[in-house]
C-alpha cells in the first residue's frame, strides 16, 4: 500500500511526501482509515513502528474537515515525558505545515509563562505531559470541556512512571462524547483495564507480538564483574564500535558516573536524566543527533521519546528490573526495518533480570566471550527492598554497610523518584532541638 491509497487531503499528502514517506507502516495502514472515520482505536505497537504518524495524520485530517468552535482545544495528546512530547509536536508541525491548525507542546521543568501566552492565543492540538496539564487546569488556564479527540500515548510507560492516577484525574475532566485513541507498546492487566474503561467499541490492532523485539536487532550479552563494567565500555567504544552509541543507566547518579569516565577516556559523552534542565537535555540530544557528541548516556525516563534515525548501537550498562523496559531500550535502534545492535552488560545483580528478560521476549540472548573482561564465575545476587545488593545468605555484604548508622535521607533514587528529606518532629510538644 502507498500513502496515496489512504485518501488523505492534499495539504497532508504534500507534507508527508516532503518528509520522504511513501509506504505506511502496518500500524499506520490499519489506523489511519479507521481514525479518520471517527472510531475509537486501541493500538498495541512497539516503539519505532510509526505510532506518532498513525494518530497525528488522521487527527490533522479530521480537524481540518470538521468545523469545530474556534480557540478551544480540540485534540489532546497525553504522553509521559518531555522528550516524547516535543517529538510528537515536531511531527505534527511537519505533517500539518500546510494547514491553518495551531499546535502547542507543554511540559514541566520550565517556566510556564511562554506556554501560558501561547494557550491564551488559541490552540487546536495540545501535546502535554500529565503534571503540567493538571497544573494549568487547576489554575484555570486550560479547559477540556470542548475536546473532540483524546490520545493516550505510551500508556504502559505512564504506568511504569506512576502517572496512572494523574491520567485518571484528567480523563474525568474530558467530555463523555469524544473520540479516544489509546496506544501502548505492551498491554499488562492494569493498562488493559484502563483501556476498557475509556474506549467505546474500539478498533483493536496489534501489529507485533506483545513484548517482542525486532528481528533486525542483533542482541548480545557480555558477562562482566560489576567493577569492570566501565573499563569494558571504554574498551568496546575504542576497539569495536566507531559509531554513535546510546547507553542506558539505571540511575541518574550512574549516568553521570559513566559520562565522567568516558570523558576522561577522551570519548565525547553527555548524560540526560531528570536532574538536568530541559534546555540541557535538549541540547545534549541535539548534539547527539548531529554527531557532535558520540555517546549519550540516559536513564529510561529521560530516553523515552529519543527518536534518532539510523542509530545502530544501544548498550545496556545494566538491565532494568522491569523486563518490558528492555524492549523499549533496544527499540531505539533497528527502527522502521533498519538493522541495529544491542549489547547488555550482565553482572551478578543482572542475572535474574536477564532470565526474566529472556522469558519475556521468548528467546535466549547469545553470550559474547571474546572480550578481555569476560567471566564465567558470576553468582546470582539479589537486591533488597531498597535496591541494595543482598548476599546469598540473605544479609547485605559488609562492604555495603554504611559506616554511619544514622539514616541517609539523600539516597540516590532511580530517575523520576524522590527522597523523603527533612527533620521529623517527635510527638512530644515540649520537644526543642538542641542548639
N, C-alpha and C positions, 0 to 999 in steps of 0.2 A: 504493500500500500504506500501511496505517496501522500504528502500533506495536501496536495491539490484535491484529493478524494474526500476530504473531510468537510467540504462546503464552508470553508472559512471566508469571512468577509475580506474584501480586497486589502484594506489597510493592514490587517493582521497577517494575511498571506504574504504581503510585500515585506513586512518587518521580519518574519521568521525566515523568509528566503535570504534576506540580507545577513541573517545570523548563520547561514550555511545549513539550515535544516532542510532535508529532502524527504527522508522516510521517518515516520513516527516510531517511537519505541513501542513495545507491546502495551505498556500502561497508558501511553498517550493514545494509541489506536483504539483502545477499549473504553477510555474515559471521556475523551473529548465529545464524541457524538451523544453520549448519554447525559453528560452535564449540560450541554447546550439545549437539551430537551427539558431541563429543569428538574431532573431526577436527583434524589439523594444518592450519594456514592460512598462506598466503602472500598478503599484500595489498600491491599497489603502488598507492598513492594519495597525492595531494599534500596539503600542509598545508591545513587549512580544510575538509576533506571529512568530518569527523566520525569520524576513526580511533579516538580515545580511547573513545568510546561503543561503537564497533564491537567492541572486545575487552573493555572493562570490564563492560558489561552481561551478556554471556554468562558471563564468569568468575564474577561475583556469583551468577548463577543456578546454575551448575554446583556451586560450593562450598556453596551452600545446600541443594541437593537431594541431594548425595552426602555420606556420613558419612566424614570423614577424622579421623586422630588429632588430639587437642587440643594446643594450644600449639606445634605445629610450623608452620613457614612452608609454606603450601600453594600459593601463587601468587607468582611473582617477575616484576616488570615492570622491565626494564632499559632505561634511557634516558640520553642523553648529557649533558644539562645540568640544573643545579639548578632553573632556572625551569620547564622542562618537567616534571621530576619532581614539583614542587609542584603544578603544574596538574593532572597526572594524578590525584594523590592527592585533590585537591579534588573532582574529578569523581566519583571512586569514593565519596567521602563523600556526595555529593549523590545518586547513584544507589542507594546502599546504606543510606540513612538509616533505613529501617525493618527492616534486617536485623541480626542479632547478630554479624556478622563484624567482626573487628578489622583495621585497616589502618594502615600507617605509611609515611612517606617518610624516607629517609636520603640524605645528600649531604655532601660535604666542605666545607671553608671555615668550619665552625663546630665548637665543642667537641662531643665525642661523648657526653658524659655523659647528657643527656636522651634521646638516641636509644638508648643502651645500656640505660637503665632501662626504656624502653618495650618494647624487644625481649625483655627478661627476663620481662615480664608476659605475653608470648604475642602473636603476630601471625599473622593468616591471610593477608593480602595485603601484600606488601612492594614498594614502589616505590623504586628505588635507582639511583644513578649508579655506574659501574664502580669508580672509585677507592675510595670509602668502603666499598663492598660487599667488595672484596678485603681492605681493611684490617680490617674486622670478622671476616672469615673467618680471616685469619691470626692474630687474637687469640683465636680460639675462641669468639667471641660469637655467630656465625651458623653454622648448619649447613643445607645444602640437600639432605640425603640423603632427606628425606621430601617433596620438592617434587612437586606434581602438575601444575602448569601453569607454563610459562615463556614470557614475552613479550619479544621483542627489538623495541623500538620505535625508529624513526628510524635504521635500520641504515646508511643512506648517510652520515648525519651522524657516526655512530661512525667510519666510515672516514675522513672528512674531518678529524676531530679526533684521529686517531691512536689510537683506542681498540680497534681490531680485535684486537690481541694480548691486551688485557685481557679482551675478550669471549670469546676462545677459551679463556683460562685458566678463566673462570667456567663455560663450557659443559662442560669436563672434570670439574667438580665436581658436575654435575647427574646425577640418576639416569637410566639409559637409558630406563626406562619412564616417559614423561611426555607431556603434550600441549604442542606448541610452536607459538606464533603469531609470525609474522615480518612486520613492516611496514616499508616503505621508500617514500619519495617517488620515488626513482629507482633503477634497477637496473643499475649498472655491473657489469663482469665479475666483479670480486672479491667484490661483495656477492651476486651470483647464485651464485657458488661456495660462499660461506658458507651461503647458504640451502639449497643442495642437500645440504650436509654434515650439517645438523641437523634437517631436516624429513623426515617419514615419510609418503610418499604424500599430500602436502597438497592441499587445495582451493586453487586459484590464481584470484585475482580482480584484475583491473586495471580500475579504474573510469575512468581518464583516460589518454590517451596519455602515455608516459614523457616527462618534462621539458617538458610543455606548460604554458602559462599560462592562467588562467581568462579566458573571453571577456568576463566582466563587468568586467575591469580595463582601464581606458583607459591605455595606455602611451605615453610620450613621452620624447624625448631633447633636452637642451639642450647645444649646443656652446659651450664656455666655456674660456678660458685658466685654468690652474691658480690663478694669483694672484687671479683674480676670483671663484672659487667661493664664498668666504664672503660676499662682497657680494651675489652672485646669490641665495644662500639667504635672506639678510635681506630682499632686495627681494621675493622671492616670498611670504615669510611676512607681510610688511607690506602687500602690494598685491594679491596674487592668492588667498591662502588664509587663511581665518579659523578653520578647524577645527584639531583636533589633528593632529599630524604625527609619524610615526616616521621618523627619519633614520638611515641606515646609514653607518658609517665603517669603513674597512679596519683601522685600528689603534686601540689604547687611547689612545695619545697624540693621535691625530687626533680621537677622540670628545671628549676633554677640551677640545681647542682649539676645536672647533665650539661646544661648550656655553658656553665662556667668551665667545666672540664674540657669541652670541645673547643671553646675559645682559647683556652690555654694551650691546646694542641694545634692552634692555628687553623681551625676549621670554622668558617663563618657560621654562626649559630645565633638564633634568637628563641626565646621562650614566650608562650602565651598561656595565660591562665586567669582565674577570676580576680587575682590581686592586681593585675595590670589594668591601667586605664583603658577606656575604649579606644582612644587615639593611639596608644602604644600597641594595642592588639592589632588594630587595623594597619598601622604602619609595618608591623612585623609581618603580617600576612601579605601585604603588597610587596615587601622586599623579597619574600619567599617566592611569590608568583613571578616576579620579574627576574629572579635568578641572582639578585644582589646578595641574598642570604642563601647558603646552600642547605642548611639544616634548620628545620623548625621543630622545636620540642613543645608538645601540647598536652594538656590534660584532656580527658574525654569531654567534659562540658564545654571547654573553650574550642575544641576541634570540631564539634558537630556543626556542620554548615560550611566547613572548608571544602571548596569545590575548585580543584586545580586540574586543568586539562593536562593529560599525559603525565601525571605523577606516576612514576614507575616503582617507587620503593616506600614501604611502610615498615617501621621497626617497632615492635612492642618491647620496650625496655623491661617491662614486667607485664604479666597477664592480669586482666581485671578479675575481680571476684564475681562479677556478673558475666556469665558466659556469652549472652547476647551482645555484649559490648565488643567482643572480638569481631563479630560480623560487621558492626558499624565501623570499627577501626580499619580493617583491611579493605572495606568498601571505598575508602578514599582513593585506592588505586584500582586498576582494572575496570575503569568506568566505561560504560557505553560500548562494551565489547573489546576494549583495548587490553593489552597484556600488562600484568603487574606482578610485583614480587612482595611477599610478606615474610618477614623474619621475626621470630619470637624468642627472646632470651628467657630461659627457664632455669630457676634455681630451686632449692628445696621448698621454698614458700610457694612456688608457682606450680608444683607438680599436681596438686589436687585440682587447681584451676585448669591445667592442661587436660586432665582427664575429663572434666566437666565440659570443656570446650569441644573436645573430640566427639563426645557423646551427642552434643547439640548439633554439630554440623554433619554428623554421620560418617566421619572418615578419620583415619589416622594421619597425623601430620608427620612427614618424614623428618628424621633427626639428622642434622649435618654434623659430622665429627671432624671434618677437615678444617680445624682452626686451632690455634695454639692454646686456647683456654678450655678445651673440651674436658669434661669429666664424666666418668661412669659411676661415680660414687655418691650421687645425690640421694638424700634421705628426705622423705616427706616430712615437712614441718608445718604445723597448723598455726593459726592465729587465734588470739583470744578475742573477747568482745570489743576490745579497744584497738583491734587490728595490730597487736604486738605479737612477735614470734613466741610460740609456746613449744618447749622441748618435748620430745616423745613421751617422757614420763608425766607430762601434764603441768610442769612448772616452767615458768619463764626462765630462759637461760640467765645465769648470773650476770653475764656481760650486759644484759639488757635492763637489769635492775637499776633504778635511779639512785644516786648517792644521797640525794636529799629526800627523806621520806614524806615531806610535805607535798600535797597535790599540786601539779603544774597545770594551771588553767589556760596556758598559752600553747597547748599542744597543736602541732600541725595536723590539719584535717584534710581529707580529700577535697578536691575543688568543689565549691558550692556549699560546703558545710561551714559551721561557725562554732567557736568555742564559747562556753559559758564563763565569761570573765567577770570578776567582781568580788567584793567582800560580802560574805553572807553574815548578816547581823543576827546574833543569838536572840532567843525569845525573851530573855531577861531584859525588861525595860530599863533597869538601872545600870545596864552594862555600858561602860565607856571604854574606848580604845586607849591603851597606854600610849603616852607620848614619848 
